[in-house]
Amino acid sequence: MGDVAARCWPWPWAGWAARRRLREDVAGVWRLGRALKVPGRRSWVRGATGRRPRNPRRCGGCGGRVGGVAAGSGSSCMRASAFVLEPRVGVGRCPLSVAFRRRPRFASWGFAWTSTGQRGLWSVLALLIPSPLHFLSVMEKTTCTNLTDVVRSVQLLKVNGYSMTKTMDCEEGCIKSRWNVDGYDWEIRLYSAGLPGHGGFYSSWIAVELVFLSEARARNVKATLGYRLVDPIPTARLNKFSEERRHTVTFKNPQDSSSPHLIIQTPDLESWRYIMDDSFTVQCTITVLKEIPDLATISAKEVQVPSSNLHEHLGDLLKSETGADVTFVVSGESFAAHKAILAARSPVLMAEFFGEMKETRSPCVEIKDMEAAAFKAMLHFIYTDMVPDLGDKQSKTVVVMAQHLLVAADRYGLGKLKLICERKLTGGISVGTAATTLVLAEQHNCSLLKAKCLEFIVRTVATLDAVMATEGYRHLEASCPLVLRELLKSARGRKRS
């Protein structure tokens, strides 16, 4: 058959309203097609309505037989509306259909089939009738990861007094500019009167050089130096001197430098009119490649666990008194605390609060024979495991506080606090405190502190006489007479030696 039977069907699930719109669209195509006065022989096309259009015509663009045009598209080939008849093999898309292409509404949701095997028709139908996959939306998520990073700094270096700088020698004409890029110190040296240490050919050149001034954090530092002349007239012609030139150098040690890079000769600088008001400007750019992080190092850092800050939270809990269930009264001052924390730290308080003692049912506990400051310091140690009142200085106030805390620690079974106080008192033994500290060591079973006190008292006759004259020695005689025997034995042993 020379004619082609083309049909356009709606999707099976399209309702009667969709079919009705389809019939209206196709009927409109036939009516507008009859208005074309293009001569041609008769043929037939069967559309979705099943009607035969009258007087089919040929397209004025490609010669293909048409049965009508899409509404509002002008005299276009029916390749734009899926009603193509006898397309010419090898002929491309109709120019009119490209210019006035407008598909009917049914082409956006229908499909077409034809009985011919001509390739031109298949290609046009494939372009006009979308695939069912057209209605599927595929969502893709694309992410970008920067594997490398750079730090860039741009500055304009302006040289004023050009007429004077060009008469300098090469050493005097070196202008230096300090930069800091990516934490490294850099120096750009601009030679406005030629390169030092070179022949006469380079004496008329303006050059630039990059110098590394810091210690490399890694094995080396890779940097790029860019430079160009800044045209004082923005609308001027472009030339190679205004285009940026770049050079990449690897630096390892301080004072490493790139080779001097030639910018322009002084005659060209003047002839190209880069000089304005006896000055010229060079734009310099330093680009530093940041160190590529070591993935193993990053992983190791990620799994590091920070130090414990439990003492900070418990200290804040003590200050805020939130949830406190017991109050201590010491020398007229009240201190709120938590029974569970106190009992966990002190076996004595554990027995008082959760044993068979009377303090178990009492919300208020009175503490006798203790200073309020010493009890407060002891509470702070129980919560934070630290004693801020015992600083590094060996003052009289610190020694007295250590003596009181030693008694409190022994009373409530705080072994670590007792050792802290013992070490503090060991370093602060003097003539005035030796006898008193010896009594505390004897009463609270501090053998190391006791040995240090005896050693201090009997080291010289003068020291012994001075200690015996103190009030603390008389307290020693009254409270610990057995210690005097040990003191006399230590003194006799010192004399014999």
Backbone hydrogen bonds, N-H to C=O, Kabsch-Sander energy under -0.5 kcal/mol:
donor,donor_aa,acceptor,acceptor_aa,energy
6,A,4,V,-0.8
7,R,113,W,-1.4
9,W,111,F,-2.0
14,A,11,W,-2.1
19,R,15,G,-1.8
20,R,16,W,-2.2
21,R,17,A,-2.1
22,L,18,A,-2.1
23,R,19,R,-2.3
24,E,20,R,-2.1
25,D,21,R,-2.4
26,V,22,L,-2.6
27,A,23,R,-2.5
28,G,24,E,-2.1
29,V,25,D,-1.8
30,W,26,V,-2.1
31,R,27,A,-2.2
32,L,28,G,-2.2
33,G,29,V,-2.1
34,R,30,W,-1.6
35,A,31,R,-0.6
35,A,32,L,-0.7
36,L,33,G,-1.3
47,G,45,V,-0.6
47,G,51,R,-0.9
50,G,47,G,-1.0
57,R,66,V,-2.0
58,R,39,P,-0.5
59,C,64,G,-3.6
63,G,59,C,-1.4
65,R,85,L,-1.3
66,V,57,R,-6.7
69,V,29,V,-0.8
73,S,70,A,-2.0
76,S,74,G,-1.8
80,A,77,C,-1.9
81,S,78,M,-1.5
83,F,78,M,-2.0
85,L,65,R,-1.6
91,V,88,R,-1.6
98,V,94,C,-1.9
99,A,95,P,-2.1
100,F,96,L,-2.8
107,A,104,P,-0.9
108,S,105,R,-1.4
109,W,106,F,-1.2
110,G,106,F,-1.8
111,F,9,W,-1.7
113,W,7,R,-1.2
115,S,5,A,-0.6
122,W,118,Q,-1.6
123,S,119,R,-2.4
124,V,120,G,-1.9
125,L,121,L,-2.7
126,A,122,W,-2.4
127,L,123,S,-1.4
128,L,124,V,-2.2
129,I,125,L,-3.0
134,H,131,S,-2.6
135,F,132,P,-1.6
136,L,133,L,-1.6
138,V,136,L,-0.6
139,M,137,S,-0.6
140,E,138,V,-0.6
142,T,140,E,-0.6
147,L,145,T,-0.7
151,V,288,V,-2.4
153,S,286,I,-2.0
155,Q,284,C,-2.4
157,L,155,Q,-0.6
157,L,282,V,-3.2
158,K,156,L,-0.7
159,V,280,F,-3.0
160,N,158,K,-0.7
161,G,278,D,-1.1
162,Y,278,D,-2.4
164,M,161,G,-1.1
165,T,161,G,-2.1
166,K,162,Y,-2.1
167,T,164,M,-0.8
168,M,165,T,-1.2
173,G,169,D,-2.0
174,C,171,E,-1.1
175,I,173,G,-0.7
175,I,190,L,-3.0
177,S,188,I,-1.8
179,W,186,W,-2.7
181,V,184,Y,-1.9
184,Y,181,V,-1.8
186,W,179,W,-2.6
187,E,211,V,-2.1
188,I,177,S,-2.7
189,R,187,E,-0.6
189,R,209,E,-2.8
190,L,175,I,-3.4
190,L,188,I,-0.6
191,Y,189,R,-0.6
191,Y,207,A,-2.6
192,S,173,G,-2.2
192,S,190,L,-0.8
193,A,194,G,-0.5
194,G,205,W,-0.9
195,L,202,Y,-1.3
198,H,195,L,-1.0
202,Y,199,G,-0.7
203,S,200,G,-0.9
204,S,201,F,-0.7
205,W,202,Y,-1.2
206,I,264,I,-2.7
207,A,191,Y,-1.7
207,A,205,W,-0.5
208,V,261,H,-2.0
209,E,189,R,-1.7
211,V,187,E,-2.6
212,F,256,D,-3.4
213,L,185,D,-2.4
214,S,185,D,-0.6
216,A,252,K,-0.6
221,V,251,F,-3.1
223,A,221,V,-0.5
223,A,249,V,-2.6
224,T,287,T,-2.7
225,L,247,H,-2.9
226,G,224,T,-0.6
226,G,285,T,-3.1
227,Y,245,R,-1.9
228,R,283,Q,-1.4
229,L,241,F,-2.4
230,V,281,T,-2.4
231,D,229,L,-0.6
236,A,233,I,-2.1
242,S,239,N,-1.0
243,E,239,N,-0.7
245,R,227,Y,-2.3
247,H,225,L,-1.7
249,V,223,A,-3.0
251,F,221,V,-3.5
251,F,249,V,-0.5
255,Q,212,F,-3.2
256,D,253,N,-1.5
258,S,210,L,-2.7
261,H,208,V,-3.0
262,L,260,P,-0.5
263,I,206,I,-3.2
264,I,206,I,-1.2
266,T,204,S,-2.9
269,L,265,Q,-2.4
270,E,266,T,-1.6
271,S,267,P,-2.5
272,W,268,D,-2.6
273,R,270,E,-0.9
274,Y,269,L,-1.9
275,I,269,L,-0.5
276,M,274,Y,-0.5
276,M,279,S,-2.5
280,F,159,V,-1.5
282,V,157,L,-2.6
283,Q,228,R,-2.8
284,C,155,Q,-2.6
284,C,282,V,-0.6
285,T,226,G,-2.8
286,I,153,S,-2.5
287,T,224,T,-2.4
287,T,285,T,-0.5
288,V,151,V,-2.9
288,V,286,I,-0.5
289,L,222,K,-2.5
290,K,149,D,-2.5
290,K,288,V,-0.6
295,L,293,P,-0.6
298,I,294,D,-2.5
299,S,295,L,-2.4
300,A,296,A,-2.1
301,K,297,T,-2.2
302,E,298,I,-2.2
303,V,299,S,-1.4
304,Q,301,K,-0.9
313,H,309,N,-1.5
314,L,310,L,-2.5
315,G,311,H,-2.1
316,D,312,E,-2.2
317,L,313,H,-2.0
318,L,314,L,-2.1
319,K,315,G,-2.0
320,S,316,D,-2.6
321,E,317,L,-1.5
322,T,317,L,-0.6
324,A,321,E,-1.4
325,D,337,A,-1.5
326,V,337,A,-1.4
327,T,363,P,-2.2
328,F,335,F,-3.1
329,V,365,V,-2.5
330,V,328,F,-0.6
330,V,333,E,-3.1
331,S,367,I,-0.6
333,E,330,V,-2.2
335,F,328,F,-2.5
337,A,326,V,-2.5
342,L,338,H,-2.2
343,A,339,K,-2.9
344,A,340,A,-1.9
345,R,341,I,-1.2
346,S,342,L,-2.2
348,V,412,Y,-0.7
350,M,346,S,-1.8
351,A,347,P,-1.8
352,E,348,V,-1.9
353,F,349,L,-2.6
354,F,350,M,-2.2
355,G,351,A,-0.9
357,M,351,A,-0.7
360,T,357,M,-1.4
361,R,358,K,-1.0
365,V,327,T,-3.2
367,I,329,V,-2.5
368,K,366,E,-0.5
375,F,371,E,-2.1
376,K,372,A,-2.3
377,A,373,A,-2.1
378,M,374,A,-2.0
379,L,375,F,-2.4
380,H,376,K,-2.1
381,F,377,A,-1.8
382,I,378,M,-2.2
383,Y,379,L,-1.9
384,T,380,H,-2.5
385,D,381,F,-2.6
390,L,387,V,-1.1
391,G,389,D,-1.1
395,S,393,K,-0.9
399,V,395,S,-2.0
400,V,396,K,-2.2
401,M,397,T,-2.2
402,A,398,V,-2.3
403,Q,399,V,-2.0
404,H,400,V,-2.1
405,L,401,M,-2.6
406,L,402,A,-2.0
407,V,403,Q,-1.6
408,A,404,H,-2.2
409,A,405,L,-2.9
410,D,406,L,-1.9
411,R,407,V,-1.7
412,Y,408,A,-2.0
413,G,409,A,-0.6
414,L,409,A,-2.5
415,G,413,G,-1.1
418,K,414,L,-1.9
419,L,415,G,-1.9
420,I,416,K,-2.1
421,C,417,L,-2.2
422,E,418,K,-2.2
423,R,419,L,-2.3
424,K,420,I,-2.0
425,L,421,C,-2.5
426,T,422,E,-1.9
427,G,423,R,-1.4
428,G,425,L,-0.8
429,I,426,T,-0.7
434,A,430,S,-1.9
437,T,433,T,-2.6
438,L,434,A,-2.0
439,V,435,A,-1.8
440,L,436,T,-2.0
441,A,437,T,-2.5
442,E,438,L,-2.0
443,Q,439,V,-2.5
444,H,440,L,-2.2
445,N,442,E,-0.6
446,C,441,A,-2.6
447,S,445,N,-0.7
450,K,446,C,-2.2
451,A,447,S,-2.3
452,K,448,L,-1.9
453,C,449,L,-2.0
454,L,450,K,-2.2
455,E,451,A,-2.1
456,F,452,K,-1.9
457,I,453,C,-2.3
458,V,454,L,-1.9
459,R,456,F,-0.7
464,L,460,T,-2.0
465,D,461,V,-2.5
466,A,462,A,-2.1
467,V,463,T,-2.3
468,M,464,L,-2.3
469,A,465,D,-0.8
470,T,467,V,-1.6
474,R,470,T,-0.9
475,H,471,E,-1.7
476,L,472,G,-1.7
477,E,473,Y,-2.3
478,A,474,R,-1.7
479,S,475,H,-2.2
480,C,476,L,-2.4
483,V,480,C,-0.8
484,L,480,C,-0.6
484,L,481,P,-0.7
485,R,481,P,-0.8
486,E,482,L,-1.2
487,L,483,V,-2.1
488,L,484,L,-2.6
489,K,485,R,-2.5
490,S,486,E,-2.1
491,A,487,L,-2.0
492,R,488,L,-2.5
493,G,489,K,-2.3
494,R,490,S,-1.7
495,K,491,A,-1.9
496,R,492,R,-2.3
497,S,493,G,-1.7
